[in-house]
């Protein structure tokens, strides 16, 4: 479905951004960082030795990070550090502060963050450090954006699945910046919501270690067991995105930072792609009318790197086969980008008069880069920085006088500095002598002084020592009875499960909740309304109004699975009615404390931590998932539509891997389940694991974690099967019965994620 983009200005059909857009380039190595600057990037994002979502990139040492921050600032550019993975308690306590401290003091421009615990810690410990919300946070709309704005986040990188229309709605809703991807690889799953690599192989995308199972081939069959297409198709592999032609519309949607993906790529790729987008952004700035991209330039980008061609992403298209590569074939051409090292032009004035010290004055003006703390500083005017350095004493020549050409040749030796001469004026007596060593020292001292003066406006004072959330003591009697909840998808499941005497409550979609409320089930069980896994577009008013009516009748609250849903409910004053589901990750105690501060009912314990790690998490106000088919991916794409056709009905397809494991891909055509949703919807797919996750025999270890309650998650099971499984779990956990021999995957309970 093509998503129409609205006209933003009646006269021109466009809206001007008041600020100059930022071209943001990736760098997985220091060489790539220099290539990005040389090709015209306004800012560069890099990963350090810790906590980046590209763990297999070369990444930067701590020394290289400091050098990159200084170098970027010498050029009037910005450097952002990725801290966009989920952190375990020990990592947050032992490494995060020291990992950021030197970068913070040196003037790091921002950190890109996924983990709410990391966000909470940074805002408390490094209050002057701007925080950008990573695309790993899966921000999909205005309400999630406004929520982050109130937390002090200065920029949001929304989910890559959003349309131009959705981005513009976010831009209108909040003044904080929007950063969007314009080129590079596309994940099949919504970023941050993929557990496939983690659950199947232990390499978590939330830890920057994705093994890319989406790029593998699968056999596919429909719900009637009929095979579709060939054996070697890659139904989850997307083409790379290329948006040269869409740049004006992306800017009109309110995007201020244009982001290139590719920290795993070579410096030549970084330089080539950055240079091409720099070219067209400069064209836009100079003359917007009749903006047109040449076929030659499109071909150039395809030759640099191609995965089955390219597409324009989701900006104008919700999904579809034209976006799919259907193969894992990568093509890299022999295009040479000619790596360039950026040099800043300097004006200099050297005076050499007998009987006086040698004096070198330098003036430098960064290119329109505003920095804090410049007003009122001597020698700085409209960003211009000037220094004057003197050394020694110029002597009258006793024999052969110093020639100006010799002096100039010596002063022009700037070597590997970040500068080059724009102009060097030399004023000198004709009959003088000064040692070459003195000239060299004068030049070095002057440029060192200039660099120090430039850096001084960025540096920050060391913050106070960090404080941490204390670890919670586990209960003395882990055998105490615990509450049991279930989530389910159908009315038949709910009816069968509600009969269990050991069940405390149910999480239900809208259409099931309607029936259960009418039947008065809320008098016997706690009932919670489930929000969709993916929330996009306007929150249906009927959903909220009916939910508030049900709350008055006796419904207890909501099961919240994404930030947009939580933002909407919080704006209605319903935060204290929310149960936070596991897709809103709480790996560490800072993240648990974050949601405690929000006043929610409880959180859900992560499915990627092992038993040992969970023991160090504060679990008393959390719920632990002990059974369910885990959702491996949530995607805006649709396997059925891409391989067959869109029937606008909630069916499913089966993906079979090389080990003969079968993964259901379920079509969620009606996310809200209100029964009267308009045709235009942001549907999505959920890819479920082949085996259910279950901790039946591990009941003693689970009880020792001190969770406040347990949950079973039912999706594709029949009502009879769901009731039988619940009976087995409550029998073991509540009544001490022996576990059955059912086959479950243990998930990460024993092994944990890398």
N, C-alpha and C positions, 0 to 999 in steps of 0.2 A: 504494500500500500504506500503510495506517495503521500507524504505529509506536506500540505501546502504551507508556505510561509507568508505571513501577513505583511502588508505594506506598512512601513513605519513612518513614512513621510509622504503626504499627499502630493507635494510638488515634485519631489525627486524619486519617491519610492524607496528612499534610504534614510538612514539615521547616522549622523556623524558621531563618532566617539570623540569626546572632548580631549581625552588623553591619547598620546601616541601609543599605538599597540606595541607590545613587547614580543619579540621573537625569541622563544625559549628553546635552546638546543640541549641534547643529551651528551654526556661524556662518561664513558666507562673507563677511561684512562686519562692520564695527564696530557698525552699527545692529542687525544680527541678533544680535550678541553681547549688546548691552544688552537686546534683546527676550527672549533666552533667560533672562537673569538675572531680568528682570521677571516672567517667566512661571513661575519656580520651579525652574529648573535647578540642580542641585547642582554641576555642572561643565560646561564648554564646551570643545569641541575646534575648533581653528581652523587655517587654513593661513597661513603667512607668505609673504614674497615668493619664497621658494625651497622646492623639494622637496616640495610637497604634491600629493596624488593628485587634486586638483581644480584643475588649472592654469587652467581657464576661469572659475572663480569670481572674484569681485572680490578676495578675499583681503586680508591685512593688510600694511600697510607695517611696517617695523621699529619705527617710533615708535608705531604703533597696537598692536603686539604688547606693547611695554613697558607702555603705558597699560592694556591689557586685563589683563595679569598683575596690575598694581597694583589695578585696580578689582575684579577677582575676589577678591583677598585682602582688600580692605576689606569685602567682603560675606561673608567666610568661605567662599568658593567656590574651585574649582580651575580652572586653565586648562591644557589639553593642546595641544601643538603637533604637527601632522602633519609628519613627515619620512618619509612612507610611499611614496617612489618609489625606483627604482633609480638610483644615481649613477655617473657616469663618473669616471674617474681625476682629470681636471682639476677637476671640480666638487668632489669630495671634498677634494682638496688645497687648492684656492684659495678655497672658499666655505663649506664646512660649519662649520669652527671659528668663523669670524667671524659666521656666521649664528646660531649658538647661544650665543655667548659672553655677550652682554648679557642675553639671556633667562635663561640659567643663573644669572648673578649676581643677577638680579632675583628669582629664586625660582620659575622655571617649574616646574610640578608634575610634568610628565612629557612625554616625546616618544613618538610612535607611529611605529614603525619597520618597514620591510619588508626592507631590504637588510642581509645579514649583515655586510658590510663596514662599514656605518654603525653597526650594533650593536657591532661590535668596537672601532671608533674611539671611540664615545661612552663605552663602559664603561672604556676606558683613559684618556680625556682628561677626561671629566666624570663621575667615579665616583659623585658624590652625586646624579646626575640619574636619576630612575626611568625605566625603559624599558618601554614596552608593545609587545608583538608585534602588528603590524597584521593584520587579516583578509587582507591581501595576502600574508602568509606561508603561507596555506592550512594552518593547523594543524587537523588532523582527529581528534586523539585523545590519550589520556593519555601515550603515550610521547614524542610530539613536545612535549607540554607539560612533561614532566619534564626533557627535554633543555634546553628554554629556561630552566627554573627554575635549572638548574645554571650557566647562563651569566649569571645575575643579572637576568633579566627578571622584573618584578614583576607583570605582568598580561598575559593573552593574550586577543586578540579572535579566537575560532575562526572557521573557515569558516562561512558562513551556512547551509550545507546540513545542519548537524548537528541531530539530534533531541534532545528533552529527555533521553532515556535516555543518549545519548552525552555530553551536557554533564554529566550527573550523574556518569558514570564518570570524566570529567576532574576534576571537583570532588573526588572521592574520592581520586584519584591524586596530587594536588599541592595544596599550600597556597596557591599564587599565585592571584591574582584572575582571575575570568572576566568579560569584558565581552561582551555579546551585543546584536545589533540587534533592536529591537522595533517599529520603524516606518520606512517609506520604501521606496525603490526596491530591487529585487532584480536582480542581474546574472544572466544566463543561465549564464555560465561561473563556475566556482569562481574567486573573486577571486584575482588574481595569476597565474592560469593561462590568461589570455586573450591571444592574439597576433593576433586577427582584425583589429582596427582597425589594429594596427601593420603587419602583413604586407601587408594590402590597400591601406592608404592612408598609411602612415608615421606615423600618430598613435598612439603607444603608450599603452595603459592602464597600463603599468608606469611611465609618466612623467606620469600624470594627464591625458592628452590623448585619451582614448577618444572616437571619433567615433560610437559606439553603432550599429555595423552590425547588432547583434542586434534593434534596433527596426525594421529595414526589412522589406519584404515579399519573399517568395520563393515560387517555384513548387516543389512537392514531388512527387517520384515515388518509388515503391518499387523494390526490386531487379529487378523485372520490367518496368521502364520504364512503369509505369502511374501516371498523374497522380492525385494525392490532393488533395481539397478544391478550393478556388477559387484564382484567380490572385493575389489581393491579401492572402493570409493572412500573418501575421507569426508564424512557428512558433517564434521564439526570444524573443518578447517576453513577459515575466512581469508579472503584476499586482504592485502594491506590497503590502508586508506591513503588517498592522495586528494587534497582539496584545493589545489591551486586555483581552479575555476570558481570555487565557492568563497574565496577570501573576502570579497566585499560583503557577502551576506552573513558570514560568520562574525565579522566586525560589527555589522548592523544589529546583530542579535545581542550585542553587549559584551562579547568576549574581549578581554583586554590583553590576555597573554595567549599566544599561539604556540602550542607545544608540539615538538617533534619527538616521536618515540624512537628509541634505538641505543640504549646504553650498552647493549651487547654487540653492537656493530663496530666496524673498523673506523679509524679517523677519517679515511677517505669518504666513507658514506656520510659521516657527520658533516664534513666540509661541503660535499656536493649538494646534499639536500638543504642544508642551512643557506648556502649561497643562492640556491634557486628561489627559495621563499623570500630571502632578503631582496632579491631583484624585484619580485612582484609586489612586495610591500612598499618598496621605494617608488615603484610605478604608481601604486594606489595613492601614495601621499602626494606625489607630484601632479598626477592628472587622473582623476577617477573615471571620468567619462570615457566610454568606449573601451573599458577594461577588457582585455582579451589575452588568453594564454595561447602561445604558439604550440603547434603540434610537435615541433622539434624539442621544446622544453619538456613536454609530457613524456616524449620518447626517452629523453635523457634520464628522467627520474626512474622510468621503468627499467632502463639498462643498468642503473646503479644497483637496483634490487627489485625483484619481482617474485611474487608468490601467486601464480595463476593469473597475472594481470593485477589491476588495482580497481578500487571502488571509491565512492565518495562518502563511505561510512553511513551513519544513521541520520545525518543532518536533514536529508530530504526523503528518506526511505525507512520504513519501520523494520523491514526484514526482506528476505527473498533470495532466490537462487543466484541472482546476478551478483550478489555479494560474496558468494562462496567460491573457494578455489577447488574444492572437491578432490584435492591432491595435496601432497606434502612436498611438491617439487619447488625448489627455490632456484632462481636464476640470478646470477650476479655477473654483470658485464665487466668489460675492461675499461670502463670510463675512468679517466684520471681527472681528479678535481684540482690537482695542483695545490697542495697544502701551503697555506700562507701563515706567517706569523704576524700578528697585529702589532703595529708600532704607533705610539702616540707622538704627534708632532709637537716640538718644543721650540719656543723662541728664546734665544740667548743673547746676552750682551756681555762681552769680555772687555775689560779695561786694563791696560798695562802701561803705566806711566812711571818713569824713573822716580825713585824715592818713595813710592806709594805701594801698598799691598796690591797683589793681583786680585781682581774682583770679577766674579762670574755671577751674573744675574740670570735666573731662569723663570720663565712664565709658561704656565700650562692651563688649558681650559678644557675640562671634560665635556663631552658632547651632550649637553642638555641633561645631565644626570644630577638630580637634586639630592643633597645629602643633609642630614640633620646636623645642627650645630655650626653651620657656616656663618650665620649672620653675626656681624660685628668682629669677625676675625681679621686681624691686620693682614694685608696683602691679598685678600680675596674679594673679588668684585664680580658679581654675576657668575660665580662658580670658578673664576680664574684664581689660580694659586701661583704666588710668586715667592721666590727666595733669593737671597743675596749672600754669597759666601766669599770671604777674603782669605788670603793665605800669603805668608812670606812678605818679601819686599823686592820690587823690581829694581834691578841694578842698571846703571849706565854701562853700555858695552865697552869693554877695554880693547877688544880686538874686533872680531867679526860680529856685527849686530844681528839680532834675531829677525828673520824675515816673516812677514805676515803669513805667507803660504805655509811655512813650517809650523807656525802656531796653529793655523786652521787645521792642517792635516792631523795634528796631535789631538786637538779638541774634538774632532769628528769621529774619533775612535770610541763609539758607544757600545761596541761589542754585542753581548747578549742581553743588554738592557731592554726594557719595554718601550724605549723612546728612539726617536730619530729627529734630526734637526729640520724644523720648518724654515728657520732662518737663524743664522748666527752672525751678529754684528761684532766686529772687533775694532776697538779704538786703542791705538798704541803709538807711543813715540817711535821715531825712526831708529834711534840709536840706543837700544836697550838690550838687556840680556836677562833671561830667566831660565833656570834649569828645567829640562824636560820632565824630570821627576816631579817638580813642583806643579807644572801644568797638569800632569796626570792626577796628582793628588787633589788639586783644586777641582778638576772635573769630577772625580769620584765623590769628593765631599759634597759638591753642589747637588749632584743627582741623588745622593743618599739623603741629603737634607730635604730635597723636594719629595722624594718617596715617603719619608717619615711624616712630612707635613700633610701629604695626601691621606696617608693611613690614619693619622691622628683623629681626623673627623669621623672615622668609622668606629674606632675602638670603644669598648665599653669597660666599665669597672667590673671587677670580680663580684659576682653575687654572693649572698650568704650561703652557708653550708646547707645542704639539702635535708629535708625531713621526709620520712617515709611512713606509710600506713602500717601500723603494727600488725603482725600476724595474729590471727585469731586462734584461741585455744579450742581444740576439738572437744565435743561432749564426752563426759566421763562414761556415760552409758549409751554406747552406740546401738544397743539392741532395743532402745525405746521405739514404740510404734511410730511410723512415719506416714505422712499423707501421700495418697496416690492420685495422680491426675492422668487424664488421657486427652490427646488431640485426635480428632477424626475428621473425615471428609464427607461422609454420607449420613443420611437420616437413619438408615438401617443399622449402621455401625453404632450410632449414638444410642438408639433404642436398645440394642443388645447390651451395650457396655453399661448403660445407666442402671441395669438391674444388679450390678455387682455391689455387695454390701461393703466391700473394702475400698470402694472408689469414693474419693472426696469431691472431685469436680471434673468438668469437661471443657475443652477448648473447641469451639464450633464455628464453622463458616456461617455467613449470614442466613442462607436459606435453611440450614439445619437449625440454627438458633431460633428462627421464627416459629418453627413447629414445636420446638422444645419449650419455648416460652408460653405458647398457646396451651400446651398440655400441662403446664404448671410444674415442669421438672425442676425449676429453680427453687421450689420449696424443699426438695430432697437433696439436691446436689448444687455445688457451686458451679456457676456457668460463666464462661468467658468468651467473648466474641473475638475470633481470629481475624487479623488483617491479612491481606495478600502478602506473599513473599516479595513481590515487586509492586511498588506503588508509584504510579505516574499519572500526570494530568491532574485534573481537579478532583479533590476528595469528594465523593458523592454526598450531597447534602442529605439525601434520604438515609444513607448509611449512618451518618452522625446523629441525625434527628431521631431515628428509630432506636439507635443505641442508647441515647440519653433517656428515652422513654423506657427501655428495658431496664436500665440502671435503677430507675425509680420503682420499677416493679420488683426488683430483687436480683437482677444480673450483677455479678461481682466486678467484672472489669473486662480487660482486653489482653490478648496475646499479640505482642507487637514484634514484627519481624524485620523492620527496616526503619531508617531514620526519618523518612518522609512521613510515615504513619505516626511515629512518636511525636514529631513536630506538630502535626495536625491536632492530635489529641491533647498535647500540652497547651496549645493555644486555646483549647476549649476548657482548660482547667481540669483535665482528666489525667494528669501525670500519675497521681497516686493510685489510679485504677489500673495501671499498666503492669503486665508481666513481660519482661524483656526476654525474647527468645534467643537461641544460640547464634543466629546470623549477626546479631549485634554483640560482638565478641567481648568477653571479659576474662582475658587470660591472666591478668595480674590483679593484685589487691587495690592498686590505684584505680583500675577500671571498675572494680566492684564498688569502691568508694564514690566514684563518679556517679554511678546510678543510685547509690544510697543518698547522695546529695540531692538528686533529682526527686527523691521521695517515692520512687516506684515501689510496687508491692514486692517484687522479687526479680532476680535475674535467673538465667539458665546457664548452667555450667558448660564450659567449652567441650566440644567433642574431639579436639585435637591434643589435649593434654593427657598425659598418662597418670596412673594412680599416684605415683610419688609426687608429681607436680601438683596434682589436685589437692593433695594433703596440705600443701603450703598456701592454698588459696582460702580466703574467707568464704565459707560455704553456707553459713547458718541461714542466710536470707536468699538462698539460691535453690533452684530445682535441678535435679540430675536426670538426664535422659537415660533410661535403662533399656529401651527397646525402640526399634523403628528402622524403616528403609531410609537411610540418610540421603538427602538431596545433594548430589555431587555437583550439579551445575544449575544455575538459573540463567536463562538466556532469552534475549529478545528474538532470537532466531527460532524457526519452527522446522524440525526435521521433516514433518509430514508435508508441509507446504513446499519445502525446498526439493523434495524428492517425488512427491505426488501432486497434490493440489490442496488449496485451503478450502476446507469444508465448513469452517466456522462451527465446529462441534468439538466437544472435549473428548477426544479419543487419544490414542497413543501409538507409538512405534517402538520397536525393539532393536537395540544395537547389540550386535554380537561381536566380541573381540577375538583375538587370535588364540585365546585360551578357552574359547567357547562359553565365556561368561556373558550373560544377557542383561542389558541395562534398559529399563523402560524409560522412554522419553514421553512425558505426559503433556498434552496440550492444555494450557489454562487459557481458554478463550474468554471466559467471563470471570475476571479476577475478583470482583466484588460480590458476586452471587446474590445480587439484590433482585434479580428476576426481570428488571425493566431497564437494564443498562442500554444506552444507545449503541448503535452499530459500531461507531468509531471507538475502539478501545486499544489500550496498550496491552495486548495479550503477551504471553510468554510461555516458555517450555521449562519443565523441571526434569532433569535427568537423574534418576534414582539409582542407587547401588543395586548390584545383582543379588546380594544376600542381605537379610536384615541384621542390623546391629543388635546385640542382646547381651546383657550381663545378668544371667540367671544363676549360674554356678558361682559367680563372684559376689554373691549377695553380702557376705560378711565384710569383704574389703570395701564394698560400696557404702555399707552402713557406717563404716569407720571414717568416712569422709565428712560426716557431720552435715550433710545436706538437709535443708528444711523439708524437702518433699521430693518425690520421684514422679517421673512422667513416662508414659508409653505413647509413641507416636504411630497412629494407624493411618495408612494411605490407601493402598491397593488391596488390602485384605478383605475377604468377605466378612459379613457381620458375625457369622458363626465362628470363623477362625479368629477374629479379633477378640470375641468374648472368651474363647478357650485360652488364648495367650494371656489375657488379663488375669484369668483365673489362676493360671500357673504362676505368674509373677506375684500376685497378692498372696497366694498360698505359700510361696517360698519366703517372701520378704515379711509378711505380716503374721503368718501362722506356723512358720517353722517346718513346712513340708519339704520333702526332698525334691531337688530340681529334676526336670525331665531331660531327655537326651536330644532336645532340639538342636539343630545346627545353626549357629550364629557366627557372625564375624565379631570380634572383640574391639574392632576399631583401633583406637590408639590407647586403650585402657592399659595395655601392657607395654607397648613399644614406644609410643609417643611420636610426635612429628619432629623432623630435623629443624 
